[in-house]
Amino acid sequence: MQIIKNTVVTLDYQVHDTEGNLIDAGAEPLVYVHGGYDGIFPTLEEALQGKEVGASLKLKLEPGEAFGEYDAALVNVEPRDLFPEQIEVGMQFERASEDDEEEDMLYTITEIEADKVVVDGNHPLAGMALVFDCTVAEVRQATQEELAHGHVHGPGGHHH
């Protein structure tokens, strides 16, 4: 079966940076509904169109095609007293948008000083070109429920 709109695709994959350093070993397969449901990067989805089980693909994604360009405006220094006592570098939190138009943003604590905390709203891989190396492991028709929800459901039904 070919990868076409409304099929569920299972990929065995690895992701490296452009220098060959492993970013994601792909311990679990990537499974998504093909056809514009935002389950995978659009450039990768386009390259997979028409492929069949066993097909391999190696594709370089520029930052704008992956996790976006790094935006220095998303790095903020906040007063330490705005945070709970027990925080550490690497913790993440969601900051609600000030207007209902925008999505809430996920921030990562990158530095903690006595009276300030540095938080970064960029994805950890923002600004990086990535090499996505994958093999198509399975292709099947999506169920009506998966199409209605726009994502894959696990064995035995609906899982969120």
QUISULRA-V118994 format. One record per residue. N is the residue number from 0. PHI is phi in degrees with one decimal (NA if undefined). BURIAL is 1 if it has 24 or more other ideal C-beta (glycine too) atoms within 12 Angstrom, else 0. D_CENTER is the distance of its C-alpha to the mean C-alpha in Angstrom with 1 decimal. Layout:
n = (N:N)
phi = (PHI:PHI)
burial = (BURIAL:BURIAL)
d_center = (D_CENTER:D_CENTER)
This chain:
n = (0:1:2:3:4:5:6:7:8:9:10:11:12:13:14:15:16:17:18:19:20:21:22:23:24:25:26:27:28:29:30:31:32:33:34:35:36:37:38:39:40:41:42:43:44:45:46:47:48:49:50:51:52:53:54:55:56:57:58:59:60:61:62:63:64:65:66:67:68:69:70:71:72:73:74:75:76:77:78:79:80:81:82:83:84:85:86:87:88:89:90:91:92:93:94:95:96:97:98:99:100:101:102:103:104:105:106:107:108:109:110:111:112:113:114:115:116:117:118:119:120:121:122:123:124:125:126:127:128:129:130:131:132:133:134:135:136:137:138:139:140:141:142:143:144:145:146:147:148:149:150:151:152:153:154:155:156:157:158:159)
phi = (NA:-86.5:-76.4:-137.4:-53.5:71.7:-107.2:-97.3:-113.7:-114.3:-118.2:-89.6:-149.2:-144.0:-125.1:-124.5:-82.0:-71.8:-97.6:91.4:-74.9:-69.3:-102.3:-143.4:-77.6:63.8:-55.8:-113.1:-61.9:-93.8:-124.6:-149.0:-90.7:-83.8:123.1:91.4:-95.6:65.3:-90.1:-155.8:-59.8:-55.2:-63.8:-69.2:-59.3:-61.0:-68.2:-84.8:-52.2:85.8:-73.3:-122.3:-53.1:95.9:-68.6:-113.4:-146.4:-126.0:-137.8:-89.4:-108.2:-72.4:-50.7:-66.3:-96.1:-117.8:-100.4:90.1:-73.8:-71.7:-117.2:-60.7:-68.2:-89.6:-99.0:-129.3:-106.1:-117.9:-63.2:-60.0:-72.1:-81.0:-111.7:-63.0:-60.4:-93.0:-126.8:-149.1:-57.9:101.5:-65.4:-122.5:-149.3:-100.0:-110.5:-66.7:-71.3:-80.4:-123.8:-75.0:-73.8:-95.6:-73.0:-64.9:-110.1:-95.9:-115.5:-114.7:-76.3:-109.5:-159.4:-130.8:-117.5:-57.5:-122.4:-147.1:-132.7:-97.4:-122.2:-128.5:-89.7:-75.2:-63.4:-56.8:-102.6:-60.9:84.2:-105.6:-80.8:-126.2:-109.1:-100.8:-118.8:-143.4:-129.9:-74.4:-94.3:-158.5:-138.1:-145.3:-70.4:-71.9:-77.2:-60.8:-64.3:-63.2:-65.5:-63.5:-92.1:79.8:-151.8:-76.7:-108.6:-75.2:-56.0:88.6:125.7:-80.4:-134.7:-128.9)
burial = (0:0:1:0:0:1:1:1:1:1:1:1:1:1:1:1:0:0:0:0:0:0:1:1:0:0:0:0:0:1:1:1:1:1:1:0:1:0:1:1:1:0:0:1:1:0:1:1:1:0:1:0:0:0:0:0:1:0:1:0:1:0:0:0:1:1:1:0:0:0:0:0:0:0:0:0:0:1:0:0:0:0:0:0:0:0:1:0:0:0:0:0:0:0:0:0:0:0:0:0:0:0:0:0:0:0:1:1:1:1:0:1:0:0:0:0:1:0:1:1:1:1:0:0:1:0:0:1:1:1:1:1:1:1:1:1:1:1:1:0:0:1:0:0:0:1:0:0:0:0:1:1:0:0:0:0:0:0:0:0)
d_center = (26.1:24.1:20.6:21.4:20.3:20.1:19.8:17.5:16.2:15.7:14.6:15.6:13.6:13.4:11.7:14.3:15.1:17.9:20.5:19.5:18.2:15.9:12.4:11.2:14.2:12.6:15.0:14.0:13.7:10.8:12.5:11.9:14.5:15.3:16.7:14.8:13.2:9.7:8.3:7.4:8.0:11.6:13.3:12.3:13.3:16.5:17.3:17.2:19.5:22.8:21.9:23.5:23.1:23.7:22.4:20.6:18.5:17.7:16.0:15.5:12.9:14.3:12.5:12.9:11.3:8.1:7.2:10.8:14.1:15.2:17.2:20.1:21.0:18.1:19.9:22.7:25.6:26.7:29.9:29.6:31.5:28.7:26.9:28.0:30.1:27.8:24.8:23.4:21.2:17.6:17.9:15.6:16.9:16.3:18.7:20.0:20.5:24.1:24.3:23.1:21.7:18.5:15.6:15.9:14.1:12.7:14.9:15.5:19.1:19.9:23.7:26.4:30.0:33.1:32.8:29.3:25.6:23.1:19.7:16.8:14.4:12.4:8.9:10.4:9.5:10.8:13.8:13.2:13.8:12.2:14.0:12.4:15.3:15.5:18.3:18.6:19.8:20.6:20.9:22.4:23.2:21.1:23.3:24.4:22.7:19.3:20.0:21.3:18.2:15.7:13.9:15.3:17.8:18.9:22.4:25.0:23.3:21.0:18.5:16.3)
